[in-house]
Amino acid sequence: MQTKGFQPHRTYRHEAFFWRNSEQFLAGAIPFITAGLAADEPVMVAAISARTDLLRDALGKDADSVHFVDMAELGRNPAKIIPAWREFLEEDASVGRPVRGIGEPIWPGRRAEEILESQFHEALLNIAVEPDTPFWLLCPYDTERLPAAVIEEAHRSHPTLMDATGYRGSSSYAGRTHVDVMFASDLPELTGPAEMLPFTKDRSMHGISSFVAARAHAAGVPADEAAALAVAVQELAASSIQRGAARGVVRMWHQEHAIICEVQDETSITDPLAGRRSTTRDQRNALWAANQVCDLVQFRSTPTQTTVRVHHWI
């Protein structure tokens, strides 16, 4: 694999790395990491254990100088990944020091909903980091086992692509336009009946928590987890009213492997990164709180409607 692109960097680079087997993965990832370490650049690797185990074995003692993160845990809810990268950057890149990262948000076996939100996360990465930040992020994709549609989407969310033949630009890359299209898109329709609870500022707001907790607990969710889910949904509904919504609706689905709650209103949120900024202001909002306690959070908004859908796996 050609690695001549691994040179000092002073701006943000967000690149997809396509590989078909362990040899290709190591041939691309190891030179990327060791070049960073040789330049005294902090390196963080967020990937599943199958990948980090390979890297640790290949790096030997150098592995001690790399910050490894289990993406199966961090990326369980993809909305938590950008805050983790921000924290990493704030420690070093904020003073102009170049840093490197490897981030694998999509791997074989992820649920369809998780893949969709990981793809949204990849698009958001193009606006989440300032262009002059000296951060080089490489995103591995297993082209042998991931669906072709996932690889095609990676072309749209990464300006630069790398594989065994070297580097090339992506002719499908759409930048901020792609973010806006995804953010305004409808979430997939859910199967099965939904229980509904309309709410307004003066009606049913105080009943949302008990509505969610009772149904989640009846579906087998432990009481403490059902209570946490109920509080998250209650706060999301309260946030709708605080934004000026005259009314909204809470919907719940009990599916085979999940309890799903959705809060929908007629307001608009213009910031697709809402709930992903590790700032005091963002930590006070309902989206941030939901991202911390829910297994998966999906958030979309148009000029006339905002939808937040949260999942609890059972």
C-alpha positions as CSV (number, residue, x, y, z in Angstrom):
1,M,0.0,0.0,0.0
2,Q,1.3,3.4,-0.9
3,T,1.7,5.7,2.1
4,K,3.5,8.7,0.7
5,G,0.5,10.8,1.8
6,F,1.6,10.4,5.4
7,Q,3.3,13.7,5.8
8,P,3.2,16.7,8.2
9,H,-0.3,18.3,8.2
10,R,-1.5,21.7,9.4
11,T,-5.2,21.5,8.4
12,Y,-8.1,19.2,8.9
13,R,-8.1,16.0,6.8
14,H,-11.1,13.6,6.9
15,E,-10.4,10.5,4.8
16,A,-12.0,7.2,4.1
17,F,-9.6,4.2,4.2
18,F,-10.9,1.2,2.2
19,W,-9.4,-2.2,3.0
20,R,-10.3,-5.9,2.2
21,N,-8.3,-8.0,4.6
22,S,-6.1,-7.7,7.7
23,E,-2.9,-7.2,5.7
24,Q,-4.3,-4.2,3.9
25,F,-5.7,-2.8,7.1
26,L,-2.3,-3.0,8.8
27,A,-0.5,-1.8,5.7
28,G,-2.5,1.5,5.8
29,A,-3.0,2.0,9.5
30,I,0.4,1.2,10.9
31,P,2.4,3.7,8.8
32,F,-0.2,6.3,9.6
33,I,0.2,5.7,13.3
34,T,4.0,5.4,13.4
35,A,4.5,8.5,11.3
36,G,2.4,10.4,13.8
37,L,4.3,9.0,16.7
38,A,7.6,9.8,15.0
39,A,6.5,13.4,14.6
40,D,5.5,13.5,18.3
41,E,1.8,13.8,17.4
42,P,-0.9,12.5,19.8
43,V,-2.7,9.5,18.2
44,M,-6.1,8.2,19.1
45,V,-7.6,5.1,17.7
46,A,-11.4,4.5,18.1
47,A,-12.2,1.1,16.6
48,I,-13.7,-2.3,17.6
49,S,-11.5,-4.7,19.4
50,A,-10.9,-6.9,16.4
51,R,-9.1,-3.9,14.9
52,T,-7.3,-2.6,18.0
53,D,-6.0,-6.1,18.8
54,L,-4.4,-6.2,15.4
55,L,-2.9,-2.8,15.8
56,R,-1.5,-3.5,19.3
57,D,0.2,-6.7,18.2
58,A,1.7,-5.0,15.2
59,L,2.8,-1.9,17.0
60,G,4.5,-3.7,19.9
61,K,5.8,-1.2,22.5
62,D,4.6,1.7,20.4
63,A,1.1,0.7,21.3
64,D,1.7,2.3,24.7
65,S,1.9,5.7,23.1
66,V,-1.5,5.4,21.4
67,H,-4.8,6.3,23.0
68,F,-7.1,3.3,22.2
69,V,-10.9,3.6,22.6
70,D,-13.4,0.8,22.2
71,M,-15.7,2.1,19.5
72,A,-18.2,-0.6,20.3
73,E,-18.8,1.2,23.5
74,L,-18.1,4.8,22.5
75,G,-20.0,4.5,19.2
76,R,-22.9,2.5,20.5
77,N,-24.8,5.8,20.1
78,P,-22.9,7.5,17.2
79,A,-23.9,10.9,18.5
80,K,-21.3,10.5,21.3
81,I,-18.3,10.1,19.0
82,I,-17.9,13.8,17.9
83,P,-17.8,15.0,21.6
84,A,-15.0,12.4,22.2
85,W,-13.0,13.7,19.2
86,R,-13.6,17.3,20.4
87,E,-12.2,16.4,23.9
88,F,-9.1,14.8,22.2
89,L,-8.6,17.9,20.1
90,E,-9.1,20.3,22.9
91,E,-6.2,18.7,24.8
92,D,-3.7,19.1,22.0
93,A,-4.8,20.6,18.7
94,S,-6.2,23.7,20.5
95,V,-2.6,25.0,20.8
96,G,-1.8,24.3,17.1
97,R,-0.2,20.9,17.7
98,P,-1.0,18.3,14.9
99,V,-2.9,15.3,16.0
100,R,-4.0,12.1,14.3
101,G,-7.0,9.8,14.7
102,I,-8.4,6.6,13.3
103,G,-12.2,6.3,13.7
104,E,-14.3,3.2,12.7
105,P,-18.0,4.0,13.3
106,I,-19.3,1.4,10.9
107,W,-18.5,-2.3,11.1
108,P,-20.2,-5.5,9.9
109,G,-23.0,-6.5,12.2
110,R,-24.3,-3.1,13.2
111,R,-28.0,-2.5,13.1
112,A,-29.5,-0.6,10.2
113,E,-30.4,2.3,12.5
114,E,-26.9,2.4,13.9
115,I,-25.4,2.4,10.4
116,L,-27.7,5.3,9.3
117,E,-26.7,7.4,12.3
118,S,-23.0,6.5,11.8
119,Q,-23.3,7.7,8.2
120,F,-24.9,11.0,9.5
121,H,-22.0,11.2,12.0
122,E,-19.5,10.9,9.2
123,A,-21.2,13.7,7.2
124,L,-21.3,15.9,10.3
125,L,-17.5,15.4,10.8
126,N,-17.0,17.7,7.8
127,I,-18.5,20.6,9.6
128,A,-17.7,19.7,13.3
129,V,-14.0,20.5,13.0
130,E,-12.7,23.9,11.8
131,P,-10.7,23.6,8.5
132,D,-7.6,25.1,10.0
133,T,-7.5,22.5,12.8
134,P,-4.3,20.3,12.4
135,F,-6.3,17.0,12.7
136,W,-5.9,14.1,10.4
137,L,-8.7,11.6,10.7
138,L,-8.7,8.2,8.9
139,C,-11.9,6.2,8.8
140,P,-11.5,2.5,8.0
141,Y,-14.1,0.7,5.9
142,D,-14.1,-3.1,5.5
143,T,-15.0,-3.4,1.8
144,E,-15.1,-7.2,1.9
145,R,-17.9,-7.4,4.4
146,L,-19.8,-4.1,4.4
147,P,-22.6,-3.6,1.9
148,A,-21.8,-1.7,-1.3
149,A,-24.3,1.0,-0.3
150,V,-22.2,1.7,2.8
151,I,-19.1,2.1,0.7
152,E,-20.9,4.4,-1.7
153,E,-22.1,6.6,1.1
154,A,-18.5,6.8,2.4
155,H,-17.6,8.4,-0.9
156,R,-20.1,11.1,-0.3
157,S,-19.0,11.9,3.3
158,H,-15.2,11.9,2.7
159,P,-13.3,14.4,0.5
160,T,-10.3,12.0,0.2
161,L,-10.2,8.2,-0.3
162,M,-7.4,5.8,0.4
163,D,-7.0,2.1,-0.6
164,A,-4.3,-0.3,-1.6
165,T,-3.5,1.7,-4.7
166,G,-3.0,5.0,-2.8
167,Y,-4.9,8.3,-2.5
168,R,-7.5,9.9,-4.7
169,G,-10.2,12.6,-4.3
170,S,-13.8,11.6,-4.1
171,S,-15.9,12.8,-7.0
172,S,-19.1,12.1,-4.9
173,Y,-18.1,14.2,-1.9
174,A,-20.9,16.7,-1.1
175,G,-19.7,18.5,2.1
176,R,-22.2,20.7,3.8
177,T,-24.8,20.1,1.2
178,H,-24.9,16.4,2.1
179,V,-25.3,17.3,5.8
180,D,-28.3,19.5,5.0
181,V,-29.9,16.8,2.9
182,M,-29.5,14.1,5.5
183,F,-30.6,16.4,8.3
184,A,-33.8,17.3,6.5
185,S,-34.6,13.7,5.5
186,D,-37.4,11.6,7.0
187,L,-36.4,8.9,9.4
188,P,-37.4,5.4,8.3
189,E,-40.9,4.3,9.0
190,L,-41.3,1.9,11.8
191,T,-43.4,-1.2,11.7
192,G,-46.1,-2.2,14.2
193,P,-48.6,-0.1,16.1
194,A,-47.5,3.0,18.0
195,E,-49.0,4.3,21.2
196,M,-49.4,8.1,21.1
197,L,-49.6,10.9,23.6
198,P,-50.2,14.4,22.3
199,F,-49.0,17.2,24.5
200,T,-49.2,21.0,24.8
201,K,-47.8,23.5,27.2
202,D,-50.7,23.1,29.5
203,R,-51.9,19.5,28.8
204,S,-50.3,16.1,29.3
205,M,-46.7,17.4,29.9
206,H,-46.6,15.9,33.4
207,G,-48.0,12.6,32.2
208,I,-45.2,11.9,29.6
209,S,-42.8,10.4,32.1
210,S,-45.3,8.0,33.6
211,F,-46.6,7.1,30.1
212,V,-43.1,6.1,28.9
213,A,-41.9,4.5,32.1
214,A,-45.0,2.3,32.5
215,R,-44.8,1.0,29.0
216,A,-41.1,0.4,29.0
217,H,-41.2,-1.5,32.3
218,A,-44.1,-3.6,31.0
219,A,-41.9,-4.5,28.0
220,G,-39.3,-5.9,30.3
221,V,-37.0,-2.9,30.7
222,P,-35.6,-2.7,34.3
223,A,-37.2,-0.1,36.4
224,D,-34.1,2.2,36.7
225,E,-33.5,2.1,32.9
226,A,-37.2,2.7,32.2
227,A,-37.1,5.7,34.5
228,A,-34.0,7.1,32.8
229,L,-35.7,6.7,29.4
230,A,-38.8,8.3,30.7
231,V,-36.9,11.4,32.0
232,A,-35.1,11.7,28.6
233,V,-38.3,11.7,26.7
234,Q,-40.0,14.1,29.2
235,E,-37.1,16.5,28.7
236,L,-37.2,16.3,25.0
237,A,-40.9,17.2,25.0
238,A,-40.3,20.0,27.4
239,S,-37.6,21.3,25.0
240,S,-40.2,21.3,22.3
241,I,-42.4,23.7,24.3
242,Q,-39.3,25.8,25.3
243,R,-38.5,26.3,21.6
244,G,-42.0,27.6,21.0
245,A,-44.0,24.6,19.9
246,A,-47.7,25.0,20.5
247,R,-48.1,21.2,20.5
248,G,-46.3,18.0,19.9
249,V,-46.7,14.2,20.2
250,V,-44.9,11.4,21.8
251,R,-45.0,8.0,20.1
252,M,-43.8,4.7,21.5
253,W,-43.2,1.4,19.7
254,H,-42.4,-2.0,21.4
255,Q,-40.4,-4.0,18.8
256,E,-38.7,-7.3,19.2
257,H,-35.4,-5.9,20.3
258,A,-36.1,-2.3,21.2
259,I,-38.4,0.2,22.9
260,I,-38.5,3.2,20.7
261,C,-39.8,6.6,21.7
262,E,-40.3,9.6,19.3
263,V,-40.9,13.2,20.1
264,Q,-42.2,15.3,17.2
265,D,-43.2,19.0,17.0
266,E,-43.7,21.8,14.5
267,T,-40.6,23.8,15.4
268,S,-37.3,23.9,13.6
269,I,-33.7,23.4,14.8
270,T,-31.1,24.8,12.4
271,D,-28.0,23.3,14.0
272,P,-27.4,19.7,13.0
273,L,-24.7,19.4,15.6
274,A,-27.1,20.2,18.5
275,G,-26.5,17.7,21.3
276,R,-23.0,16.9,20.2
277,R,-21.0,19.9,21.6
278,S,-19.4,19.2,25.0
279,T,-20.1,22.7,26.3
280,T,-21.9,23.8,29.4
281,R,-24.7,25.2,27.3
282,D,-25.2,22.0,25.2
283,Q,-24.9,19.8,28.3
284,R,-28.0,21.5,29.7
285,N,-30.1,20.7,26.7
286,A,-32.4,17.7,26.3
287,L,-30.6,16.4,23.2
288,W,-27.3,16.2,25.0
289,A,-28.9,14.4,27.9
290,A,-30.7,11.9,25.7
291,N,-27.4,11.1,24.0
292,Q,-25.9,10.2,27.3
293,V,-28.5,7.8,28.5
294,C,-30.1,6.3,25.4
295,D,-28.7,3.5,23.3
296,L,-29.3,5.3,20.0
297,V,-30.6,8.8,19.3
298,Q,-31.8,10.0,15.8
299,F,-32.4,13.7,15.3
300,R,-33.8,15.4,12.2
301,S,-35.3,18.8,11.5
302,T,-36.8,20.8,8.6
303,P,-38.2,24.3,8.6
304,T,-41.6,23.0,9.7
305,Q,-40.8,19.9,11.9
306,T,-38.3,18.4,14.4
307,T,-38.2,14.7,15.2
308,V,-36.1,13.1,17.9
309,R,-36.3,9.3,18.1
310,V,-34.6,7.4,20.9
311,H,-34.0,3.7,21.2
312,H,-33.5,1.4,24.2
313,W,-32.3,-2.1,23.2
314,I,-33.9,-5.0,25.0
